[in-house]
Structures are given as structure tokens and as C-alpha cells.
């Protein structure tokens, strides 16, 4: 079962879709999420969010000032500033 991912900035949706892995930098360190992960709520640190789509394609987003929430294979990342790198 893939993760359903939604990454938004204060002004727009930056990326959404299905992924097999999401890695985000938080104020407590880098954390990765796969299907079945325990619920998490963490504060984002300035850095990159790396998403591996179910097809294997990589998506990289520069993000800062926000949070990441994981619950029931749904990953929501809300950032004050976010920009798609690739």
C-alpha cells in the first residue's frame, strides 16, 4: 500500500501523489516514512524533502517553516516556503 502524500506551501500545492518513501528534515533530525509508519507530528527544519514515487522517480522539494504529519499512510507536509527542485 503506497503513501498518499500532499506537500503544500503557504501559497500553493507543491506536490501530491503516491509514494513509497518520504524523507524530511525535522528539528530533531532526518526522518523517513514508509507505508505502515506510526503516527508522527514533527516540526520541519530548513532543508529538502525527498519523495520516492511508487514508479521509482525522485522528487526533491526545498522546504522550511512548517510541519510534517503522518497518519494511516497519509503524509501531509505544510511549509511556509516550499519550492520544487526536481
PEZI-V333935 format. One record per residue. RES is the residue in one letter. PHI is phi in radians with two decimals (* if undefined). PSI is psi in whole degrees, -180 to 180 (* if undefined). OMEGA is omega in degrees with one decimal (NA if undefined). Layout:
res/phi/psi/omega
RES/PHI/PSI/OMEGA
RES/PHI/PSI/OMEGA
//
This chain:
res/phi/psi/omega
X/*/123/-178.5
X/-1.37/164/172.7
X/-1.41/144/171.2
X/-1.73/119/-172.1
X/-2.05/137/174.2
X/-2.34/121/179.0
X/-2.12/118/-177.0
X/-2.23/151/172.7
X/-1.84/-178/179.8
X/-1.10/-22/-174.2
X/-1.99/-16/-174.9
X/-2.91/163/171.0
X/-1.34/129/-177.5
X/-1.64/-42/179.0
X/-2.80/144/171.6
X/-2.61/151/179.4
X/2.77/-166/-179.6
X/-1.71/142/-178.8
X/-2.48/156/174.8
X/-1.70/-21/-178.6
X/-2.66/138/173.0
X/-2.28/129/177.9
X/-2.13/127/-178.3
X/-2.29/150/176.4
X/-1.65/123/178.6
X/-1.99/173/179.8
X/-1.16/-15/178.7
X/-1.79/3/179.6
X/2.21/177/-179.0
X/-1.38/141/-179.0
X/-2.41/142/178.9
X/-2.01/147/-178.7
X/-2.21/133/173.1
X/-2.24/170/178.9
X/-0.94/140/178.7
X/1.51/4/-179.0
X/-1.13/146/175.2
X/-1.08/153/176.7
X/-1.02/141/-179.0
X/-2.50/143/167.9
X/-2.35/118/-174.9
X/-2.43/152/177.8
X/-1.51/129/178.2
X/-1.24/143/168.1
X/-1.79/161/177.8
X/-1.11/128/-179.7
X/2.87/-162/-177.0
X/-1.80/143/168.5
X/-1.80/126/-179.5
X/-1.94/125/-177.7
X/-2.06/130/173.2
X/-1.86/112/179.2
X/-1.17/161/179.6
X/-1.07/-23/177.3
X/-1.36/-12/-176.7
X/1.76/-12/178.7
X/-1.14/146/-179.3
X/-1.80/138/175.5
X/-2.16/131/179.2
X/-2.14/131/-179.1
X/-2.25/129/170.8
X/-1.41/127/-176.8
X/-2.45/151/175.8
X/-2.76/160/175.7
X/1.01/75/178.2
X/-3.11/-152/-178.8
X/-2.59/164/174.6
X/-2.18/135/179.4
X/-2.22/134/177.8
X/-2.24/127/175.7
X/-2.75/128/178.3
X/0.84/54/177.8
X/1.08/21/174.0
X/-1.99/119/178.3
X/-1.90/122/178.2
X/-2.08/126/177.5
X/-2.12/121/178.5
X/-2.03/121/-177.0
X/-2.19/143/174.9
X/-1.10/-40/177.5
X/-2.31/132/177.0
X/-2.67/139/178.8
X/-2.48/134/178.4
X/-1.19/127/178.3
X/-1.67/-45/178.7
X/-2.62/*/NA
//
